[in-house]
Amino acid sequence: MTSLAEHDRANAAAQALAAGDAMLPRPFRVVRTRRDTRDTVTLELEPVDGVPLKFSAGQFTMLHAFGVGEVPISISGDPTRAGLLEHTIRNVGGVTGALVAAQPGAILGVRGPFGTGWDVSDGIGGDVVFITGGIGLAPLRPAILELLANREKYNRVVLLYGARTPDDILFGDALRRWADRMGVVVEVTVDNGPHNWRGRVGLVTQLIPRVGFDPAHTVALVCGPEVMMRASAMALRDRGVPASRIRLSMERNMKCGVGLCGHCQLRELFICVDGPVLSYDRLVPLMSRREL
Amino acid sequence: MQTIEEYLPEHPFFAGLDEPMLELLAGCATNVHFRADEVLFREGDPADTFYIVRKGRIAIQVHTPGGGGVVLDTADDGGVVGWSWLVPPYRWMFDARASESTSAVAFDGACLRGKCENDPVVGYALMQRVTQVMFDRLEAARLRLIDMYGSNS
C-alpha cells in the first residue's frame, strides 16, 4: 500500500518523465542582471526557444551553469507576468559564483519548475503575514507580487523581514513601495547595524507579537534559514495562528527535482516534489527530529 | 497625552498588576523626551533608571574604537530599556541613544528597588516581568549568535 505522498510523488515523477524533458536543461539567455547586495544578484532570463516558463509562486528550478554544475534556485519573479524568468542568487560557492557572474547574453540551463507553491490566494478574505530572513525574501517575492496584483481581496498584509546588516537588505526599493503605496505593513530588522543606523535591530521573530493581524484568519508564509523558520512558526502558534495555515519553504539537497534520486528526502517526504512549501502541521514531527 | 497613571495599565509589561501596585510604581516614574541622537546613558555610568518607550526608538550600542560603534538592539514603542538598575553593581554595560525623537517613561531605579524591598509582592511581580524581558532578549541574542543569514547558513 502506498501513502498519498508516495502516490503524488510517483504521479509527478511519471508526468515529468513522460514529458521527456525533466532531466534536460532548456537553454535560457540572460537578458539583464541586477546586483542586489554585495553577494546577491538577480538574473532575468528569457527562453531561447521563445516558450515562456509558467510557474507558481514558491516553485524552484534547477539552474545550470554549463561546465560548472547545477543548483536549485527559487524563482523570484512575478508569476502574473509572462515571459521573463527571474532568479535571485546569492554567491555561496562554485555554481552560484558562476551564476552571479553571468553577463547579459550568456546562456544558462533551466530545468523545472519543480515543487509546490505558496498558494497565497488561500488568504483571500483574511490577513496574510510574510516572515522572512536573509535571501528568503526572494522565494517569497512571487507570492507577494501575486497578492499585490489582487490587493483588494486581502485584509491586512504584513511583511516581517530580518537581514544580517543594513547592507544585506534585499529589494529595498520594493519594500518601500509596498509599504508606501500598496498597503503592506513592512517591518525590517537587522542582526546588527552601524552606529548611524536608524532602523530596528533584533531578531525577526521578536516582531511577531508586536504587529496587528487576526491570528484565526491569517495565512502565514515563512521563508528563511530553518532555525528562523522554527522560531517564527512557534511564535505564530503562540499568537494563535493554526499550524495548518503556517507554510514554510524547506531547503534540502535537491538534485533531480522529480522525486527520483532521494537526495532531498525528509523521512517520508521528497522536498523537491512534496515541497518545498509545506504546512507547519505536516512539518512539526519532522523538524523536531534530530536524526532527519 | 495620557498621564503615567493612565498609560501604565495599558502597557503589556505591567499587565496583571493591580491598581495599588501600579500607583506605587507610578510614584517612581516621570515622563521624559529625547531628541534624535540624544544619549540616554553611556557605558560605565551608574545605572539608576529604567525606561519604557512610549513612542520612538532607542538604540543599545557598544562603542568600538575608530568604528563609531555597533547597534546591538533597539527598543520601539512599548519596549523596555535597562535592567542594570536591578542588579549590582548598578552600572550600564552599554550606551543608549535615541535613534529618533522619542518619548518614554523613566523610572527611578533606587526608588523602585526601595519599593521592591519594602513589599516583596511588588518586588516579585516586577522581577517576573524584568526576567521575561531578559529571557526574550537572551533568547534572541543567542539565535543571532549563530549568524543565521551568514554565508554558511
Chai-1 contact restraints between the chains, C-beta under 6 A:
chainA,res_idxA,chainB,res_idxB,connection_type,confidence,min_distance_angstrom,max_distance_angstrom,comment,restraint_id
A,V92,B,S151,contact,1.0,0.0,6.0,A-B,restraint_1
A,G133,B,Y149,contact,1.0,0.0,6.0,A-B,restraint_2
A,G134,B,Y149,contact,1.0,0.0,6.0,A-B,restraint_3
A,R164,B,Y149,contact,1.0,0.0,6.0,A-B,restraint_4
A,D191,B,R144,contact,1.0,0.0,6.0,A-B,restraint_5
A,N192,B,V70,contact,1.0,0.0,6.0,A-B,restraint_6
A,G193,B,V71,contact,1.0,0.0,6.0,A-B,restraint_7
A,H195,B,Q61,contact,1.0,0.0,6.0,A-B,restraint_8
A,H195,B,G68,contact,1.0,0.0,6.0,A-B,restraint_9
A,H195,B,G69,contact,1.0,0.0,6.0,A-B,restraint_10
A,W197,B,V71,contact,1.0,0.0,6.0,A-B,restraint_11
A,R198,B,S99,contact,1.0,0.0,6.0,A-B,restraint_12
A,R200,B,T74,contact,1.0,0.0,6.0,A-B,restraint_13
A,V201,B,V71,contact,1.0,0.0,6.0,A-B,restraint_14
A,V201,B,D73,contact,1.0,0.0,6.0,A-B,restraint_15
A,V201,B,T74,contact,1.0,0.0,6.0,A-B,restraint_16
A,G202,B,D73,contact,1.0,0.0,6.0,A-B,restraint_17
A,G202,B,A140,contact,1.0,0.0,6.0,A-B,restraint_18
A,L203,B,A140,contact,1.0,0.0,6.0,A-B,restraint_19
A,L203,B,L143,contact,1.0,0.0,6.0,A-B,restraint_20
A,L203,B,R144,contact,1.0,0.0,6.0,A-B,restraint_21
A,Q206,B,A140,contact,1.0,0.0,6.0,A-B,restraint_22
A,P225,B,M148,contact,1.0,0.0,6.0,A-B,restraint_23
A,P225,B,S153,contact,1.0,0.0,6.0,A-B,restraint_24
A,V227,B,M148,contact,1.0,0.0,6.0,A-B,restraint_25
A,M228,B,M148,contact,1.0,0.0,6.0,A-B,restraint_26
